[in-house]
């Protein structure tokens, strides 16, 4: 039985690498410069028009242990711990659903995503293999049930045009990282899979591998310098990051049998240094941010199709430079960062970089949202 499963995964992986992904040849304007021009300090040279600091209200219904995803829906901010909605001033508004085994209840939230065209929030219950659909006010509209394992090893998901685009954990030989799920039929297609494996732990190659602009979805391919895009049907290469660093070959990836996130540092500090790829993508109306394991980020100006590489660490701070901190989302012309109580209380550089937190901020306080408007 185990051999059959491994063989099936190998077939799916090879299918994803060959027939599923058939990118068109890149034009010169799709090859981006700047990655090898040296690494800048966090925020250096970035023109930030404004920074809005939002403290999320602590109530007996909205105490957060952390935030793993954030979305802005019209006048509402929605975060994933459980799923909580806050007004744009940070005051608590309402939740979405409740935990349980009854109709319209979830057992475990794998992720959530947003159907902006129809103003729906979709909660993904990965243990019950179901979707719950809410309006923005938190009213349950519908539920859908699927075959067991439909959201197997789900890490995160985005919605576009009737599909869920899912980032998944790797576990041993299960390595179908990126998948497209048809909400109507329940059919799943692998967009990206590689021959590497983890040892005995569930590992991710990135938390936010997809970005959505209307019905067009862009995504990072693990361990490569390429960004793909799809409209749900055709797949093309959107861009390639030019680099002189060697990019991992499929054979090198296949030889990894104990993958974990520390491999990105191993690639970076090997001799010679290898290009480690990107783990996350966030897109605004003017910029694309590609990050690698919260170590560094490559910020692309869409107007001139060039990028600058920045260290994610906050080593110093001055009034002319605002660092980008823990980016977890994007909306229109803004990037959304999340600051935890530990970040604030134990890193003096963060305290200097983020104004207006207030003297009453403590270890029990909810995380803080940082809304960066880029010029």
C-alpha positions as CSV (number, residue, x, y, z in Angstrom):
1,X,0.0,0.0,0.0
2,X,2.8,2.4,0.9
3,X,4.6,1.7,-2.4
4,X,1.4,2.5,-4.3
5,X,1.0,5.8,-2.4
6,X,4.6,6.8,-3.1
7,X,4.2,5.9,-6.8
8,X,1.0,7.9,-7.0
9,X,2.7,11.0,-5.5
10,X,5.6,10.6,-7.9
11,X,3.2,10.5,-10.9
12,X,1.4,13.6,-9.6
13,X,4.7,15.4,-9.0
14,X,6.0,14.7,-12.5
15,X,2.7,15.6,-14.0
16,X,2.8,19.0,-12.2
17,X,6.3,19.7,-13.4
18,X,5.6,18.7,-17.0
19,X,2.1,18.8,-18.4
20,X,0.4,21.0,-15.8
21,X,2.9,23.8,-15.9
22,X,3.8,24.8,-19.4
23,X,5.1,28.4,-19.1
24,X,5.5,30.5,-22.2
25,X,9.0,31.9,-23.1
26,X,9.7,35.0,-21.1
27,X,10.2,38.3,-22.8
28,X,13.1,40.5,-21.7
29,X,10.8,42.9,-19.8
30,X,9.7,39.9,-17.6
31,X,13.3,39.4,-16.4
32,X,13.8,41.5,-13.3
33,X,17.1,43.1,-12.3
34,X,18.4,44.2,-8.9
35,X,18.6,41.0,-6.9
36,X,22.4,40.8,-7.1
37,X,23.0,44.5,-6.5
38,X,23.6,44.1,-2.8
39,X,21.4,43.8,0.2
40,X,20.0,47.0,1.8
41,X,18.9,47.6,5.4
42,X,15.2,47.0,6.2
43,X,13.3,49.9,4.8
44,X,16.3,51.6,3.2
45,X,15.3,53.6,0.1
46,X,11.6,52.6,0.3
47,X,9.2,55.5,-0.1
48,X,6.5,54.9,2.5
49,X,3.7,57.5,2.1
50,X,2.1,56.7,5.5
51,X,2.1,54.2,8.4
52,X,-1.1,53.5,10.2
53,X,-0.6,51.7,13.6
54,X,-3.7,49.8,14.7
55,X,-4.0,48.2,18.1
56,X,-6.6,45.4,18.1
57,X,-9.0,45.7,21.0
58,X,-8.8,43.1,23.8
59,X,-12.3,41.9,24.9
60,X,-13.4,38.7,26.4
61,X,-14.4,37.7,22.9
62,X,-11.3,38.8,21.1
63,X,-8.1,37.8,23.0
64,X,-5.6,36.7,20.4
65,X,-2.8,34.2,20.9
66,X,-1.3,35.2,17.6
67,X,-2.2,36.0,14.0
68,X,-1.3,33.8,11.0
69,X,-3.3,35.7,8.4
70,X,-4.9,39.1,7.9
71,X,-7.3,40.4,5.3
72,X,-9.0,43.8,4.9
73,X,-12.7,43.6,3.6
74,X,-14.1,47.1,2.9
75,X,-14.4,48.6,6.4
76,X,-13.5,45.4,8.3
77,X,-10.2,43.8,9.3
78,X,-10.3,40.0,9.6
79,X,-7.5,38.0,11.3
80,X,-6.9,34.3,11.8
81,X,-6.3,33.0,15.3
82,X,-9.9,31.9,15.5
83,X,-11.5,34.2,13.0
84,X,-12.2,37.7,14.4
85,X,-13.4,40.9,12.7
86,X,-12.3,44.3,13.8
87,X,-13.2,47.7,12.6
88,X,-10.5,49.8,11.0
89,X,-9.9,51.7,14.2
90,X,-9.1,48.4,15.9
91,X,-12.3,48.0,17.9
92,X,-13.7,44.5,18.0
93,X,-16.7,43.9,15.8
94,X,-17.7,40.2,15.5
95,X,-16.5,36.7,14.9
96,X,-17.2,34.2,12.1
97,X,-18.8,30.9,13.2
98,X,-17.9,28.9,16.3
99,X,-16.2,25.7,17.1
100,X,-18.3,22.5,17.3
101,X,-19.6,19.5,15.4
102,X,-23.0,20.9,14.5
103,X,-24.3,22.3,11.2
104,X,-22.4,25.5,10.4
105,X,-19.7,24.9,13.0
106,X,-16.1,24.2,12.4
107,X,-13.8,21.6,14.1
108,X,-10.5,23.1,13.1
109,X,-9.8,26.1,10.9
110,X,-7.1,25.3,8.3
111,X,-7.4,28.8,6.8
112,X,-9.9,31.3,5.4
113,X,-10.1,33.3,2.2
114,X,-12.2,36.0,0.6
115,X,-14.5,36.0,-2.4
116,X,-14.4,39.8,-2.8
117,X,-16.7,39.9,-5.9
118,X,-19.6,38.3,-3.9
119,X,-18.5,39.7,-0.5
120,X,-18.2,36.3,1.1
121,X,-15.7,35.0,3.6
122,X,-14.8,31.3,3.2
123,X,-13.7,29.3,6.3
124,X,-11.9,26.0,5.5
125,X,-12.3,23.2,8.0
126,X,-9.5,20.9,7.2
127,X,-10.5,18.1,9.6
128,X,-14.2,18.0,8.5
129,X,-13.3,18.6,4.9
130,X,-15.9,21.3,4.6
131,X,-16.3,24.9,3.6
132,X,-18.4,27.5,5.5
133,X,-19.5,30.6,3.7
134,X,-20.3,33.8,5.6
135,X,-21.2,37.3,4.6
136,X,-19.0,40.1,5.9
137,X,-21.3,40.6,8.9
138,X,-20.6,37.0,10.1
139,X,-23.9,35.5,9.0
140,X,-23.6,31.9,7.8
141,X,-24.8,31.6,4.2
142,X,-24.0,28.1,3.1
143,X,-21.8,25.0,3.8
144,X,-20.2,22.5,1.4
145,X,-19.0,19.0,2.3
146,X,-16.2,17.2,0.4
147,X,-14.5,13.8,0.4
148,X,-12.3,13.1,3.4
149,X,-8.8,14.5,3.0
150,X,-9.9,17.2,0.5
151,X,-7.8,19.8,2.5
152,X,-5.1,17.4,3.5
153,X,-2.1,19.2,5.1
154,X,-3.5,22.7,4.3
155,X,-1.4,25.6,5.4
156,X,-3.1,28.6,3.7
157,X,-5.5,29.3,0.8
158,X,-6.6,32.2,-1.5
159,X,-9.8,32.4,-3.5
160,X,-10.2,33.4,-7.2
161,X,-13.0,32.7,-9.7
162,X,-14.5,29.5,-8.1
163,X,-11.2,28.0,-7.0
164,X,-9.2,27.7,-3.8
165,X,-5.4,28.1,-4.4
166,X,-3.9,26.1,-1.5
167,X,-0.4,26.1,0.1
168,X,0.2,22.8,1.8
169,X,2.6,21.3,4.3
170,X,5.2,18.7,3.2
171,X,5.1,15.5,5.3
172,X,7.5,12.7,4.5
173,X,6.7,11.7,0.9
174,X,3.7,14.0,0.6
175,X,5.1,17.0,-1.3
176,X,2.4,18.5,-3.4
177,X,3.1,22.0,-2.2
178,X,0.7,24.1,-4.2
179,X,-2.8,23.0,-5.4
180,X,-5.9,24.3,-7.1
181,X,-9.2,23.1,-5.7
182,X,-12.5,23.5,-7.6
183,X,-15.2,24.5,-5.1
184,X,-18.0,23.3,-7.4
185,X,-16.7,19.8,-8.3
186,X,-14.2,19.1,-5.5
187,X,-11.5,18.3,-8.0
188,X,-7.9,19.0,-7.0
189,X,-5.0,19.8,-9.4
190,X,-1.4,20.0,-8.3
191,X,0.3,23.2,-9.5
192,X,3.7,22.5,-8.0
193,X,5.4,19.5,-6.4
194,X,9.0,18.4,-6.0
195,X,10.8,15.2,-5.1
196,X,12.2,16.3,-1.8
197,X,10.7,15.1,1.5
198,X,10.7,15.8,5.2
199,X,11.8,13.4,7.8
200,X,9.1,13.0,10.5
201,X,7.6,16.5,10.7
202,X,5.2,18.6,8.7
203,X,7.1,21.4,7.0
204,X,6.0,24.4,4.9
205,X,8.0,25.9,2.0
206,X,6.0,29.2,2.5
207,X,2.9,30.5,4.3
208,X,1.6,32.9,1.6
209,X,2.6,31.4,-1.7
210,X,-0.3,33.0,-3.7
211,X,-1.4,36.6,-4.4
212,X,-4.7,37.4,-6.0
213,X,-5.5,40.4,-8.3
214,X,-9.1,40.0,-9.6
215,X,-9.2,36.6,-11.2
216,X,-5.5,36.4,-11.8
217,X,-3.4,34.5,-9.3
218,X,0.4,34.8,-9.0
219,X,2.5,32.3,-7.0
220,X,6.1,31.6,-6.1
221,X,7.6,28.2,-7.2
222,X,9.6,26.8,-4.2
223,X,13.4,26.9,-4.6
224,X,13.3,28.7,-7.9
225,X,13.7,32.3,-9.2
226,X,10.4,32.1,-11.1
227,X,6.9,33.6,-10.4
228,X,4.0,31.8,-12.1
229,X,0.5,33.2,-12.9
230,X,-2.8,31.6,-13.8
231,X,-6.3,32.6,-14.6
232,X,-7.6,29.2,-13.3
233,X,-7.0,27.6,-16.7
234,X,-3.8,28.6,-18.4
235,X,-0.4,28.8,-16.6
236,X,2.3,31.2,-17.7
237,X,5.5,32.5,-16.2
238,X,4.9,36.0,-15.0
239,X,8.5,36.9,-14.2
240,X,12.0,35.6,-13.5
241,X,14.4,37.2,-11.0
242,X,17.8,37.5,-12.6
243,X,20.6,36.2,-10.4
244,X,24.1,34.9,-10.9
245,X,23.7,32.6,-7.9
246,X,23.2,29.0,-8.9
247,X,19.6,27.9,-8.7
248,X,18.9,24.5,-7.3
249,X,18.4,21.7,-9.9
250,X,15.6,19.2,-9.6
251,X,18.2,16.5,-8.8
252,X,19.5,18.6,-5.9
253,X,16.0,19.1,-4.6
254,X,15.2,15.4,-4.9
255,X,18.2,14.6,-2.7
256,X,16.7,16.5,0.3
257,X,15.2,13.8,2.6
258,X,14.9,15.8,5.8
259,X,13.6,19.3,4.7
260,X,12.8,22.0,7.2
261,X,12.9,25.8,7.0
262,X,16.6,25.9,8.1
263,X,17.4,24.7,4.6
264,X,16.9,28.2,3.3
265,X,19.8,29.3,5.4
266,X,21.9,26.3,4.4
267,X,21.4,27.3,0.7
268,X,22.2,30.9,1.4
269,X,25.4,30.2,3.4
270,X,26.7,27.3,1.4
271,X,29.9,27.6,-0.7
272,X,29.2,28.8,-3.2
273,X,26.0,30.4,-2.0
274,X,22.9,29.2,-3.8
275,X,19.7,31.0,-4.7
276,X,17.2,29.8,-2.1
277,X,14.0,31.0,-3.7
278,X,11.1,32.8,-2.2
279,X,8.5,31.5,0.3
280,X,5.9,34.3,0.2
281,X,4.4,36.8,-2.2
282,X,2.4,40.0,-1.5
283,X,1.1,42.4,-4.2
284,X,-0.2,46.0,-4.0
285,X,-1.3,48.3,-6.8
286,X,2.3,49.5,-7.2
287,X,4.7,46.9,-5.7
288,X,5.3,43.2,-5.3
289,X,7.1,41.9,-2.2
290,X,8.8,38.5,-2.4
291,X,10.2,37.3,0.9
292,X,12.3,34.3,1.9
293,X,11.6,32.8,5.4
294,X,11.4,36.2,7.1
295,X,15.2,36.6,6.4
296,X,15.1,39.0,3.5
297,X,12.7,40.4,1.0
298,X,12.9,41.6,-2.6
299,X,10.7,44.6,-3.2
300,X,9.7,45.1,-6.9
301,X,8.5,48.5,-8.2
302,X,5.9,47.5,-10.9
303,X,6.4,50.9,-12.7
304,X,10.0,50.3,-13.7
305,X,10.1,46.5,-13.3
306,X,13.1,46.6,-11.0
307,X,13.7,45.4,-7.4
308,X,15.8,45.9,-4.4
309,X,16.9,43.3,-1.9
310,X,16.5,44.1,1.8
311,X,17.5,42.4,5.1
312,X,14.3,41.7,7.2
313,X,16.2,42.3,10.5
314,X,15.7,45.6,12.2
315,X,19.3,46.5,13.2
316,X,18.8,50.3,13.6
317,X,16.3,53.0,13.0
318,X,16.1,56.6,12.0
319,X,13.3,58.9,11.3
320,X,13.9,58.8,7.5
321,X,13.6,55.0,7.3
322,X,10.6,52.9,8.3
323,X,11.3,49.1,8.3
324,X,8.8,46.7,7.0
325,X,7.9,44.3,9.9
326,X,6.5,40.8,9.5
327,X,4.4,41.4,6.4
328,X,1.4,39.1,6.3
329,X,-1.0,40.7,3.9
330,X,-1.7,43.3,1.2
331,X,-4.6,45.5,0.2
332,X,-4.9,48.0,-2.6
333,X,-1.7,50.1,-2.3
334,X,-0.9,48.9,1.3
335,X,1.2,46.2,2.8
336,X,0.0,44.8,6.2
337,X,2.5,43.9,8.9
338,X,1.8,42.2,12.2
339,X,3.6,43.1,15.4
340,X,3.4,40.8,18.5
341,X,3.8,41.8,22.1
342,X,7.1,40.0,22.2
343,X,8.4,42.0,19.2
344,X,7.4,45.2,20.9
345,X,8.6,44.5,24.4
346,X,11.9,42.8,23.8
347,X,13.3,44.6,20.7
348,X,14.1,48.3,21.4
349,X,14.6,48.9,17.7
350,X,11.0,48.0,17.1
351,X,9.9,50.3,19.8
352,X,11.7,53.2,18.2
353,X,10.4,52.2,14.7
354,X,6.7,52.1,15.6
355,X,5.2,55.1,17.2
356,X,1.8,55.5,18.9
357,X,1.7,52.1,20.7
358,X,0.9,53.7,24.1
359,X,2.5,53.2,27.5
360,X,-0.1,50.6,28.5
361,X,1.0,48.1,25.9
362,X,1.9,44.8,27.7
363,X,2.7,41.1,27.2
364,X,-1.0,40.4,27.4
365,X,-1.9,42.9,24.7
366,X,-3.2,41.8,21.3
367,X,-0.9,42.0,18.3
368,X,-0.6,45.3,16.5
369,X,-1.3,45.8,12.8
370,X,1.0,48.1,10.7
371,X,-0.6,49.4,7.5
372,X,2.1,50.6,5.1
373,X,0.9,52.8,2.2
374,X,3.7,52.7,-0.4
375,X,4.2,55.6,-2.7
